[in-house]
Amino acid sequence: MEQTKSRAWREVDLGALAHNARALQSALAPGCRLMAVVKADAYGHGAAPVARRLEREGVKAFAVACLDEGIALRRAGTGGLILVLGYTPPEQAGLLRRWGLTQTVAGEAHGRALAAQGVPLEVHLALDTGMHRLGVPAEDREAITRLYALPNLKIRGVFSHLCVSDSLEWEDVDFTRRQLERFYGAVKWMKEHGCAPGGTHIQASYGIWNLLPQPCAWARAGIALYGVTSGAAPTRRELGLRPVLSLRARVAMVRTLAPGEGAGYGLAFRAREERQLAVVTIGYADGLPRALAQRGGEVLLAGRRCLMAGRMCMDQLLVDVTGVEGVRPGDAATLIGRDGGAETSAGEVAQRCGTITNELLSRLGARLPVVPV
Ligand SMILES: *Cc1c(COP(=O)(O)O)cnc(C)c1O
């Protein structure tokens, strides 16, 4: 916990990450490999150290959201497949090629525009099986055929994305079943009609948690890799994953408020009787939701859960440490993670703020150094 002198930091347990990668890999069908989703700076965990550790675990495929994330990964030395999941403007084809990135074909028009750049590109074809975000409609065999006929597009994979696989409600389970049917139907047709699909993939984290192992080349795990679920919904499988990230900051000072005094913006905290407040060096500009302080957010100090006090500031927050012994300037305060016997999870913080862990973690700002442990 004390390997850094920073004011606030993201502590990343690379051992837990490696454990999660192994647990996920062993939950997949034989022949199906983990594609590590490291978009948004690896969901706030630091894409470069995460990818480096995963490569040591034998992971050979990564997914990012955009071109710049792919280039940053290559610059950091990541080898293997890097798939850009999102739309890349066709004019950037040269950069995709230069950095050896594999681009998602978002739709027929995108595929045509990419091909028209005159640069040979490795691509994966996105099929829309019901989410209606990216992808060529899985039933549109003509569009698929036309894409295969284009010059410059080397289609190395075909994939789709599930949109309700986090739910165990029967309507959702049934919708997912239909998405799988459309996907495998299209893949089968492609094989029979000279459109080699290459590597296939459809499961993301909830597809791994809630579906049987799928006969694909890859499964794209994001949030599961980081050892947490998106929300509180139950999952069918229990994979024994471990949270990777802890979020910590420093105590700048501890002060005593006299009865009747207030603290912070709007004097939103009021001391009815004498109170001790710790000033902690992290705020909403570090990516912590500002609403957390007003929604009963807690911070671990000296192994105890303590309530945030008043309004969160941009770079600091106040914590009521009345009656907690041994809180001193320089101490590490835990916003996500463990301290002694106490724990506060990303899930708990996200739930308090009405969001999912994916959003909470991916917003943790660049101002917070990543400290691998
Ligand atoms: C973000 C993303 C993933 C990873 O999703 P998780 O639920 O975090 O595992 C997988 N596939 C696509 C297309 C994505 O956009």
PDBQT file of the ligand as one rigid body, heavy atoms in Angstrom, charges set to zero:
ROOT
HETATM    1  C1  LIG A 401     -16.472  -3.269 -24.352  1.00  0.00    +0.000 C 
HETATM    2  C2  LIG A 401     -16.740  -4.426 -25.226  1.00  0.00    +0.000 A 
HETATM    3  C3  LIG A 401     -16.486  -5.726 -24.752  1.00  0.00    +0.000 A 
HETATM    4  C4  LIG A 401     -16.111  -6.028 -23.338  1.00  0.00    +0.000 C 
HETATM    5  O1  LIG A 401     -17.287  -6.044 -22.549  1.00  0.00    +0.000 OA
HETATM    6  P1  LIG A 401     -17.264  -6.541 -21.039  1.00  0.00    +0.000 P 
HETATM    7  O2  LIG A 401     -18.696  -6.640 -20.690  1.00  0.00    +0.000 OA
HETATM    8  O3  LIG A 401     -16.534  -5.507 -20.259  1.00  0.00    +0.000 OA
HETATM    9  O4  LIG A 401     -16.570  -7.848 -21.023  1.00  0.00    +0.000 OA
HETATM   10  C5  LIG A 401     -16.626  -6.762 -25.656  1.00  0.00    +0.000 A 
HETATM   11  N1  LIG A 401     -17.007  -6.546 -26.914  1.00  0.00    +0.000 NA
HETATM   12  C6  LIG A 401     -17.296  -5.325 -27.396  1.00  0.00    +0.000 A 
HETATM   13  C7  LIG A 401     -17.723  -5.169 -28.811  1.00  0.00    +0.000 C 
HETATM   14  C8  LIG A 401     -17.182  -4.232 -26.561  1.00  0.00    +0.000 A 
HETATM   15  O5  LIG A 401     -17.487  -3.017 -27.036  1.00  0.00    +0.000 OA
ENDROOT
TORSDOF 0
